[in-house]
Amino acid sequence: MSWIISEAGRQLEKTIDFGNKFLIGNGYFGYRGTMEEYGKEELPACNLSGIYDQQGTAWREPINAPNGLYTQLFVEDEPHDLRTGEIVAHSQQLDMLRAIHQRKTVFSGRAGKVTIESDRFASSTDNHLLHMIYSFSLEKTARVRLVTGIDGDVWDINGPHLFDYSYYSESRTIAVTAVSGELGHKIAVADTISLSFEGEVRIFETEKGLFRQIEFIAQAGKSYHFTKAVAVYTSQDVEIPLEQAIKASFSANKTGYKLAKSKHVEEWKERWTMSDVLIEGDEKAQLALRYSIYQLLILAPQHGQTTSIPARGLSGQTYKGAVFWDTEMFMLPFFLHTDPETAKNLIKYRIQTLDGARAKAAEYGFRGAFYAWESQENGQDACSDYNVTDVFTNRPMRTYFRDKQIHISSAVAYGIWQTYVMTDDRSLLLNGGAEVILECARFYSSYAYYQAEKKRFELVDVIGPDEYHERVYNNAYTNKMAAYTIDIAVKALEALRDVPDYREALIRKLDYQEDMEQLAAMNAELYVPEPNDETGLIEQFDGYFKLEDATVEAVRSRLIDPKEYWGGAYGVAADTQVLKQADVVLLLTLFKEEYTEEVKRKNWQYYEPRTEHGSSLSPCIYALLACDIGDPEWAYPYFMKTASVDLTGESKQFAGTIYIGGTHPAANGGAWMAAVLGFAGLEIREGKITVTPQLPEKWQKMSFKIQVKEDVYQVEVTKEGGNIWKQ
Ligand code: IFM
C-alpha cells in the first residue's frame, strides 16, 4: 500500500517520461526506466555520477555507460518488443519499499501468448552493481533466440562520448570497455549471467557492443529465466576498470541474484526506517511524498563517494549533469535530518571544488570563491554565456546566469554552516568548511560596491533566484544571503578561537587579516532591503515595483511560441513583475524568525499571484511560508505540485529550444521540507526540538524520525500537537 508506482498499457508516447518516473539508482549511477529491448532512440541510460565529457564545442555532459541490461527475445525470429509487438497486456512498476523496478508484458505472436517479466535493481550494498532477473514463458512450444549483452551505442545529447570500444568474453562473462573523448576516461561494463536453461550460445560483437545469442526450443507453459549481474567501473574509481568490473560481476553472479536482492532489500528497509514520513488520512499525498523521498535516496552519494547531486539527478544528461544551488538549499535539509553522513558527503564536494570557485572569482576579477552556477567534477562552471537558444532564430541568447547569479556562493556557505550547526561536527570546519565560508564571504566583500552618498555597500548587477529579471540591483534575497555569509564567516572565525594554531594558520594561508576588517564593515553596512513601513512589502530588487504589473496569464498570452524563453533581454516577463520562482518568499522562509507574521503574509499574498512557478524549485517554498503563517490550505496545493512533479511529468520541458526534462530532486527535497518543516513545523534551535503542526484538513497524523547529532528521535504530530521522543 502506497509503496507502488505503476503504469499499465503500452503508452509509447510516454516513453521518455517513464524513463524518468521509473528511475532506479544508487548514487553512483541512475538507470532509466526503459525496457530491456530498447535502443538509444528510447533514451535508455546508465547515467554515471561525477564523470563528464565534452565533444567539440558542445556542452560538457555526464557520461552514459554502455547498457549492460540490453536483452531482446525472439520467438520463431519474431522480436518481442514493446515498441512493435502485438501486446495483450503490459505493466511497469516501481516497488519503492525495495527499490526494485518490475516489468511484465504479455505478447501475442506465433507461439501464442508470450509473457516476459523482469525485475531489476541498482544495488544499495555495492553501488557498482546492477542486477536483473529476466523470465519468459510461451503458450506454444517454439524456437527461441535470446539476445542479451552490453549495448554501447548509448543515448547522448551532445555525444558521442565513448570511443575505442574493446571487448572481452570468457565463459558466462562478457565485458565492454570504451574511452571517453575529452579526458580519456576508461569506462568498463561487465556482465555475468546464469541461465535456468541450456541452449546454443554464440557471442557476437557489433561496432559498439558485445552480445550473446542463446538459441533453444522452449517448451509450452514452462518458465525460463536468467539472472544478470552487471558491474560498472571507471578509471576515476580504479586504475584498471575492466579488471575490476569483471571481478565484481563474476563474484556478484557467484553470490547469486537471490542473496544480492535480499541484502539490497534489507538495506532499503533500513533506509526507510529512518527516512519514511507517514501521513494518515491522505493516500495520494503519502504516495507522492514517499516517491519524493525515494528519489532522494537513489541519488544520495554513498559508500565514501564525494560527488554531489545534479539538478536532474541521475536521470540523464539534461542540465549538463551539473550541480546547482538546488543541492544545498533544497535537498540538503532532508539528508541533514535523516542521514547526516550523506549531508557531509555533499558538503565535501563543495570543499573539494573550492579551487574551481576561486578560479571563477578570479576570472571575473574578484577575490574569494565564486562557485559555479552549474558545477561539474572540479568545480568548473558548465554554464555557458549563451545558455538558452532563441526559438525564433535558433541562435544562442546571451544570458547572465553564469556571471550574475552570485547567490550561489551563499548557498554553499549556508549549506556548510547548517551542516556544522546541526551535526556539531567541528571537523567539517577544520577540514575545509571554514575556508570555504571565508572565501565566499571574501567574494561578496570583493563584489560589493560602496555607495558613499548612501553610506552602504550594495550588490549591483546580479540575478536573484528569479532568473527572468537579469542584471538587477540589490536583489533582496541575494543581499540578505550575502549578509548571512559574512555573518557566518565572522562566526566561523569565532568558532575556531579554541584551536588558535589552526585559526592563525588559516588566516595566514588566506592572507585574511585585512579581510576581517572589511567583513566587520560590511556586516554593519551591507544594504538589505527591508519591508516597507506602510505596505509591509519587500521589493524584490531596486525598481521592481515600477515594472508593469501584469498577471501571469496576461504575460503567458503574449507568447508567440509556447517554448519561448520568458526571461533574458526580450522575454515576455522581463519588463513585468511576473517572476519565475520564489525569491522574496524564499528569503522570508529562510529567515522566518526575523520577520513578523504580517510581513510574511503580505509578501506571500503579493508575490504569489505574480509567480509563474517556471522552476520546480518554486512551489515548495510557497508551501513552506504558507504553513509558517498558519495557512496549510494555501500550502497544500503547492505541496502536492512539488511532491508529484516526477509522477505527473508535468514540468517545464524546454528553456527556449533546449530540452530540460528529467527528474527534479530539488522539488523532491522541497516536498520533504514542506511536509516536515512546513506542515509538522519541525524546528531545532540550540538543541531544542519543537513542532508547530499546521496539518492540512485531510491529514490526521504525521510520524517520522529525525537524527540530531548521534540521537534519533521519533516525532508524531496531530492537529492538536506533537510528541517527540528519543529512540
Ligand atoms: O537552480 C535552478 C534555477 O534556480 C532555476 N532553473 C533551473 C535550475 C536547476 O534546477
Boltz pocket constraint, residues with backbone or C-beta under 6 A from the ligand:
constraints:
  - pocket:
      binder: B
      contacts: [[A, 311], [A, 319], [A, 324], [A, 325], [A, 326], [A, 465], [A, 467], [A, 615], [A, 617], [A, 666]]
      max_distance: 6.0
